[in-house]
Amino acid sequence: MRPLACGCLLVVLSLFSYHPGLAQSSPRKLKTRVEPQYPELAKRNNITGTARLEVLVAADGHVKDVKVLGGSPVLVQAAVTAVTKWKYEPAAEESSIVIKFEFN
């Protein structure tokens, strides 16, 4: 686990093929990562916690969809804003990654 500049920790929970029953042999490599900004509202109100997202990555490597799995709405929005700018290496098919951000 690697601390991020925003005071949050990024944890990739699992990686699996988007198509049920088809396991992906190797994880998709992240080429471009934008760090989430710790929201000013969260700082002022001492809001800490997690944001869990399921990210659908298209075959060409761009983030196609983000599904919120849980977390404080303020923290989730910061995580979604950052993740939508991420870029992965291309692959043969779409894949889904569950990501957990810990803001503290």
N, C-alpha and C positions, 0 to 999 in steps of 0.2 A: 504494500500500500504506500502511496506517495502523497505527501501533503501538497496541496495546491496553494498558490499565492493568495487566494481569496480567503484563506482560513477554513478551507473545507478539504475533505479527504475523498478521493475518488476510489471506489471499489467496484470492479467489474464482477458481478455475481455469477453470471453464467453466459455461455455463448452456445447457441444452437441454431441449426438451420431453421429458416422460417417455415419450411415445408415439414409438417409433422412426420416423425419417424425417420427422417434423414439426418444423421449426425454429420456435422462438419468436422473434417479431420484436423484442421488447424485453424486457430483464431484469425480473424481479419485484423490486419495491422492498421493502426490508426496513423494516418499521414499528417493530418492537421487537427489540432485540438485548441479550441478557444476556452479559456478558463472562465468559469462562472463568476460573476461579480457578486460579492456578498451584499445583499440589498441594504440600503441605508436605513430603511424602516426596520429591518431585522436587527441591525446594529443598535439603533436607538432604543429598541424595546427588548434587547437581550434575547432575541429569538434564536435558538439553536435547534439542531435536529437533522433529519435526513430528508432526502428527496430520492425516490426510487422511480426510475424510468425504464420503459422497454423501448428500445430504439430499433426501428426497421431500417436496415441498410440496403440500398439498391445494389444491383450487380455492378454498376459503374462506380460505387463507393460513396455516393452522396446519401445523406440521411433523408429517407423517404417519408418517415412518419415517426412520431414520438407519442407514446401512450404513458400517461401518468399512472403509476402503481401505488403511490402513497407519498405523504409528506405534507409539511406546512405549505399552504398555497403560496406564501411569499417566497419561500426557498425553492419550491418546485418551479415557479416561473423563471427564476434566475437560472436554474439548471436547464430547463427547456430552451431558453434563449441561447445559451452557450452551445448545447448539444446539436441544435439545428444547423450550426455552422461547421460542425466536424466533418472531416472527409477521411474515408477509409480507402485502402488499396482495392482495386477491382477484384471481383471473384466471378465464378461461373454462375452464381445465383444469389438471390437475396438472402440475407441472414438477419437474425434478431439477437440483440444483445441486451441483457438486463444490467443496468448501471445504478449504483447507489452512491450518492454524494452525501457526505457528512459535513454539515456546516457547524462550526464552533468558534 
